[in-house]
Amino acid sequence: MDVFSSGSFKHEAPEPLEGPVVATVTGGTILWFVLFLVQLPFYGWFEDHDHTWWLWTCLAGGVLGLYGTWYVRKRDAAIRKAGGTDAAAGPAAK
């Protein structure tokens, strides 16, 4: 008998962890761009050893990080707005 399919271990899911999401994504984006810039002077070496994908991976990480920063800032603002609206409505709205 499979213990997990019996349904005897069902319980409520924990609350999601929230942290400094904007700062984390922004820091990661900066790190990707710094890695790209640090490797750029060695482009010839990377090209000689067929490792230019390292540079382009860092650049792609930085560009996607810009989108991610925009996204989490909008998400954070929407969460604050929704939280402020619920708080203004009073405890009955929860």
TIRO-2110 file (N, C-alpha, C; in Angstrom, 1 decimal):
// TIRO-2110
0.8, -1.2, 0.0, N, 1, A
0.0, 0.0, 0.0, CA, 1, A
0.9, 1.3, 0.0, C, 1, A
0.6, 2.2, -0.9, N, 2, A
1.4, 3.4, -1.0, CA, 2, A
0.8, 4.4, 0.1, C, 2, A
1.7, 4.8, 0.9, N, 3, A
1.4, 5.7, 2.1, CA, 3, A
0.9, 7.1, 1.6, C, 3, A
1.5, 7.6, 0.5, N, 4, A
1.2, 8.9, 0.0, CA, 4, A
-0.1, 9.0, -0.7, C, 4, A
-0.6, 7.9, -1.4, N, 5, A
-1.8, 7.9, -2.1, CA, 5, A
-3.0, 7.6, -1.2, C, 5, A
-2.8, 7.2, 0.0, N, 6, A
-3.9, 7.0, 0.9, CA, 6, A
-4.6, 8.2, 1.3, C, 6, A
-4.0, 9.4, 1.3, N, 7, A
-4.6, 10.6, 1.7, CA, 7, A
-4.5, 10.9, 3.2, C, 7, A
-3.8, 10.1, 3.9, N, 8, A
-3.8, 10.3, 5.4, CA, 8, A
-2.8, 11.4, 5.8, C, 8, A
-2.0, 11.8, 4.9, N, 9, A
-1.0, 12.8, 5.2, CA, 9, A
-1.3, 14.2, 4.7, C, 9, A
-2.6, 14.5, 4.3, N, 10, A
-2.9, 15.8, 3.8, CA, 10, A
-3.0, 16.8, 4.9, C, 10, A
-2.4, 17.9, 4.6, N, 11, A
-2.4, 19.1, 5.5, CA, 11, A
-2.3, 20.3, 4.7, C, 11, A
-2.6, 21.4, 5.4, N, 12, A
-2.6, 22.7, 4.8, CA, 12, A
-1.2, 23.1, 4.3, C, 12, A
-1.1, 23.7, 3.1, N, 13, A
0.2, 24.2, 2.6, CA, 13, A
0.7, 25.4, 3.4, C, 13, A
2.0, 25.5, 3.6, N, 14, A
2.5, 26.6, 4.4, CA, 14, A
2.4, 27.9, 3.6, C, 14, A
2.5, 29.0, 4.3, N, 15, A
2.5, 30.3, 3.6, CA, 15, A
3.8, 30.5, 2.8, C, 15, A
3.7, 31.1, 1.7, N, 16, A
4.9, 31.4, 0.9, CA, 16, A
5.9, 32.3, 1.6, C, 16, A
7.2, 32.0, 1.5, N, 17, A
8.2, 32.9, 2.1, CA, 17, A
8.3, 34.2, 1.2, C, 17, A
8.3, 35.3, 1.9, N, 18, A
8.5, 36.6, 1.2, CA, 18, A
9.8, 37.1, 1.7, C, 18, A
10.6, 37.7, 0.8, N, 19, A
11.9, 38.3, 1.2, CA, 19, A
12.1, 39.5, 0.4, C, 19, A
13.3, 40.0, 0.4, N, 20, A
13.7, 41.2, -0.4, CA, 20, A
13.9, 40.8, -1.9, C, 20, A
12.7, 40.5, -2.6, N, 21, A
12.8, 40.0, -3.9, CA, 21, A
13.4, 41.0, -4.9, C, 21, A
13.0, 42.2, -4.8, N, 22, A
13.5, 43.2, -5.7, CA, 22, A
15.0, 43.4, -5.6, C, 22, A
15.5, 43.4, -4.3, N, 23, A
16.9, 43.5, -4.1, CA, 23, A
17.7, 42.3, -4.6, C, 23, A
17.1, 41.1, -4.4, N, 24, A
17.8, 39.9, -4.8, CA, 24, A
17.9, 39.9, -6.4, C, 24, A
16.8, 40.2, -7.1, N, 25, A
16.8, 40.1, -8.5, CA, 25, A
17.7, 41.2, -9.1, C, 25, A
17.7, 42.4, -8.5, N, 26, A
18.6, 43.5, -8.9, CA, 26, A
20.1, 43.1, -8.7, C, 26, A
20.4, 42.5, -7.6, N, 27, A
21.7, 42.1, -7.3, CA, 27, A
22.2, 41.0, -8.2, C, 27, A
21.3, 40.1, -8.6, N, 28, A
21.7, 39.1, -9.5, CA, 28, A
21.9, 39.6, -10.9, C, 28, A
21.1, 40.6, -11.3, N, 29, A
21.3, 41.3, -12.6, CA, 29, A
22.6, 42.0, -12.7, C, 29, A
22.9, 42.7, -11.6, N, 30, A
24.2, 43.4, -11.6, CA, 30, A
25.4, 42.4, -11.7, C, 30, A
25.2, 41.3, -11.0, N, 31, A
26.3, 40.3, -11.0, CA, 31, A
26.5, 39.7, -12.5, C, 31, A
25.4, 39.5, -13.2, N, 32, A
25.5, 38.9, -14.5, CA, 32, A
26.2, 40.0, -15.4, C, 32, A
25.8, 41.2, -15.3, N, 33, A
26.5, 42.3, -16.2, CA, 33, A
28.0, 42.4, -15.8, C, 33, A
28.3, 42.3, -14.5, N, 34, A
29.7, 42.4, -14.1, CA, 34, A
30.5, 41.3, -14.6, C, 34, A
29.9, 40.1, -14.6, N, 35, A
30.6, 38.9, -15.1, CA, 35, A
30.8, 39.1, -16.6, C, 35, A
29.8, 39.6, -17.3, N, 36, A
30.0, 39.9, -18.8, CA, 36, A
31.1, 40.8, -19.0, C, 36, A
31.2, 41.9, -18.3, N, 37, A
32.2, 43.0, -18.5, CA, 37, A
33.6, 42.5, -18.1, C, 37, A
33.7, 41.7, -17.1, N, 38, A
35.0, 41.1, -16.7, CA, 38, A
35.5, 40.2, -17.7, C, 38, A
34.7, 39.4, -18.4, N, 39, A
35.1, 38.4, -19.4, CA, 39, A
35.3, 39.1, -20.8, C, 39, A
34.8, 40.2, -21.0, N, 40, A
34.8, 40.8, -22.3, CA, 40, A
36.3, 41.1, -22.8, C, 40, A
37.2, 41.5, -22.0, N, 41, A
38.6, 41.7, -22.5, CA, 41, A
39.3, 40.4, -23.0, C, 41, A
38.8, 39.3, -22.5, N, 42, A
39.3, 38.0, -22.9, CA, 42, A
38.6, 37.3, -24.0, C, 42, A
37.9, 38.1, -24.8, N, 43, A
37.0, 37.5, -25.9, CA, 43, A
37.9, 36.6, -26.8, C, 43, A
39.1, 37.1, -27.1, N, 44, A
39.9, 36.3, -28.0, CA, 44, A
40.2, 34.9, -27.5, C, 44, A
40.5, 34.8, -26.2, N, 45, A
40.8, 33.5, -25.5, CA, 45, A
39.6, 32.6, -25.6, C, 45, A
38.4, 33.2, -25.2, N, 46, A
37.2, 32.5, -25.3, CA, 46, A
36.9, 32.0, -26.7, C, 46, A
37.1, 32.8, -27.7, N, 47, A
36.9, 32.4, -29.1, CA, 47, A
37.8, 31.3, -29.5, C, 47, A
39.1, 31.4, -29.1, N, 48, A
40.1, 30.3, -29.4, CA, 48, A
39.7, 29.0, -28.8, C, 48, A
39.1, 29.0, -27.7, N, 49, A
38.7, 27.8, -27.0, CA, 49, A
37.3, 27.4, -27.1, C, 49, A
36.6, 28.0, -28.0, N, 50, A
35.1, 27.8, -28.2, CA, 50, A
34.3, 27.9, -27.0, C, 50, A
34.6, 29.0, -26.2, N, 51, A
33.8, 29.2, -25.0, CA, 51, A
33.1, 30.6, -25.0, C, 51, A
32.9, 31.1, -26.2, N, 52, A
32.2, 32.4, -26.3, CA, 52, A
30.8, 32.4, -25.7, C, 52, A
30.2, 31.2, -25.6, N, 53, A
28.9, 31.1, -25.0, CA, 53, A
28.9, 31.6, -23.6, C, 53, A
30.1, 31.5, -22.9, N, 54, A
30.1, 32.0, -21.5, CA, 54, A
29.8, 33.5, -21.5, C, 54, A
30.3, 34.3, -22.4, N, 55, A
30.0, 35.7, -22.5, CA, 55, A
28.6, 36.0, -22.8, C, 55, A
28.1, 35.3, -23.8, N, 56, A
26.7, 35.5, -24.2, CA, 56, A
25.7, 35.0, -23.1, C, 56, A
26.1, 34.0, -22.4, N, 57, A
25.2, 33.6, -21.3, CA, 57, A
25.1, 34.7, -20.2, C, 57, A
26.2, 35.3, -19.9, N, 58, A
26.2, 36.4, -18.9, CA, 58, A
25.4, 37.6, -19.4, C, 58, A
25.6, 37.9, -20.7, N, 59, A
24.8, 39.0, -21.3, CA, 59, A
23.3, 38.7, -21.3, C, 59, A
23.0, 37.5, -21.6, N, 60, A
21.6, 37.1, -21.6, CA, 60, A
21.0, 37.1, -20.2, C, 60, A
21.8, 36.7, -19.2, N, 61, A
21.4, 36.7, -17.8, CA, 61, A
21.1, 38.2, -17.4, C, 61, A
22.0, 39.1, -17.8, N, 62, A
21.8, 40.5, -17.4, CA, 62, A
20.5, 41.1, -18.1, C, 62, A
20.3, 40.8, -19.4, N, 63, A
19.2, 41.3, -20.1, CA, 63, A
17.9, 40.7, -19.5, C, 63, A
17.9, 39.4, -19.2, N, 64, A
16.7, 38.8, -18.6, CA, 64, A
16.5, 39.3, -17.2, C, 64, A
17.6, 39.6, -16.5, N, 65, A
17.5, 40.2, -15.2, CA, 65, A
16.9, 41.6, -15.2, C, 65, A
17.1, 42.4, -16.3, N, 66, A
16.4, 43.7, -16.4, CA, 66, A
14.9, 43.5, -16.5, C, 66, A
14.5, 42.5, -17.3, N, 67, A
13.1, 42.2, -17.3, CA, 67, A
12.6, 41.7, -16.0, C, 67, A
13.3, 40.8, -15.3, N, 68, A
12.9, 40.3, -14.0, CA, 68, A
12.8, 41.4, -13.0, C, 68, A
13.7, 42.4, -13.0, N, 69, A
13.7, 43.5, -12.1, CA, 69, A
12.4, 44.3, -12.3, C, 69, A
12.1, 44.6, -13.6, N, 70, A
10.8, 45.3, -13.9, CA, 70, A
9.6, 44.5, -13.4, C, 70, A
9.6, 43.2, -13.6, N, 71, A
8.5, 42.4, -13.2, CA, 71, A
8.3, 42.4, -11.7, C, 71, A
9.4, 42.1, -10.9, N, 72, A
9.2, 42.0, -9.5, CA, 72, A
8.9, 43.4, -8.9, C, 72, A
9.3, 44.5, -9.5, N, 73, A
8.9, 45.8, -9.0, CA, 73, A
7.4, 46.0, -9.1, C, 73, A
6.9, 45.7, -10.3, N, 74, A
5.5, 45.8, -10.6, CA, 74, A
4.7, 44.8, -9.6, C, 74, A
5.2, 43.6, -9.4, N, 75, A
4.6, 42.7, -8.6, CA, 75, A
4.5, 43.2, -7.1, C, 75, A
5.6, 43.7, -6.7, N, 76, A
5.7, 44.2, -5.3, CA, 76, A
4.8, 45.4, -5.1, C, 76, A
4.7, 46.3, -6.1, N, 77, A
3.7, 47.4, -6.1, CA, 77, A
2.3, 46.9, -6.0, C, 77, A
2.0, 45.9, -6.8, N, 78, A
0.6, 45.3, -6.8, CA, 78, A
0.3, 44.7, -5.5, C, 78, A
1.2, 44.0, -4.9, N, 79, A
1.0, 43.4, -3.6, CA, 79, A
0.8, 44.5, -2.5, C, 79, A
1.6, 45.5, -2.6, N, 80, A
1.4, 46.6, -1.6, CA, 80, A
0.1, 47.3, -1.8, C, 80, A
-0.3, 47.5, -3.1, N, 81, A
-1.6, 48.1, -3.3, CA, 81, A
-2.8, 47.2, -2.9, C, 81, A
-2.7, 46.0, -3.1, N, 82, A
-3.8, 45.0, -2.7, CA, 82, A
-3.8, 44.9, -1.2, C, 82, A
-2.7, 44.9, -0.6, N, 83, A
-2.6, 44.9, 0.9, CA, 83, A
-3.2, 46.1, 1.5, C, 83, A
-2.9, 47.3, 0.9, N, 84, A
-3.4, 48.6, 1.4, CA, 84, A
-4.9, 48.7, 1.2, C, 84, A
-5.4, 48.2, 0.1, N, 85, A
-6.8, 48.2, -0.1, CA, 85, A
-7.6, 47.3, 0.9, C, 85, A
-7.0, 46.1, 1.2, N, 86, A
-7.7, 45.2, 2.1, CA, 86, A
-7.6, 45.8, 3.5, C, 86, A
-6.5, 46.4, 3.9, N, 87, A
-6.3, 47.0, 5.2, CA, 87, A
-7.3, 48.1, 5.4, C, 87, A
-7.5, 48.9, 4.3, N, 88, A
-8.4, 50.1, 4.5, CA, 88, A
-9.9, 49.6, 4.6, C, 88, A
-10.2, 48.4, 4.1, N, 89, A
-11.6, 48.0, 4.2, CA, 89, A
-11.9, 47.4, 5.5, C, 89, A
-10.8, 47.1, 6.3, N, 90, A
-11.1, 46.7, 7.7, CA, 90, A
-10.9, 45.2, 7.8, C, 90, A
-11.0, 44.7, 9.1, N, 91, A
-10.8, 43.3, 9.3, CA, 91, A
-11.8, 42.4, 8.7, C, 91, A
-13.0, 42.9, 8.4, N, 92, A
-14.1, 42.0, 7.8, CA, 92, A
-13.7, 41.6, 6.4, C, 92, A
-12.9, 42.4, 5.7, N, 93, A
-12.5, 42.1, 4.3, CA, 93, A
-11.6, 40.8, 4.2, C, 93, A
-11.0, 40.5, 5.3, N, 94, A
-10.1, 39.4, 5.3, CA, 94, A
-10.8, 38.1, 5.5, C, 94, A
END
